[in-house]
Amino acid sequence: VTIGAIAGIAPCVIPASTWGWIQRSGPCAALTDGTLIVGRGISVASTAAGGVQVAITTTAKNAQEIGVCLNVAGSTSCSLVDLMLE
């Protein structure tokens, strides 16, 4: 469930009681939800928490395009994406 705008992608789980680092731009690994397409936009996944999916073209909250897929991995693995949140 999307609550608001995406802040970025964390390289690992960040417990609520600690500080962490969140990437907002550049190449990074992102949890794949479904099948991504190299060179196509990505958006926040609608089913996998913390994941990305092929960019959708609706007015839903998760429709914001957040980057581009650089290298595809299988669903539930990490694909290489180029984040463009800044």
Buried (B, 14 or more C-beta within 10 A) or exposed (E): EBEEEBEBBEEEEEEEEEEEEEBBEEEBBBBBBBEBEEEEBBBBBBEBEEBBBBBBEEEEBBBBBBBBBBEBBEBEEBBBBBBBBE
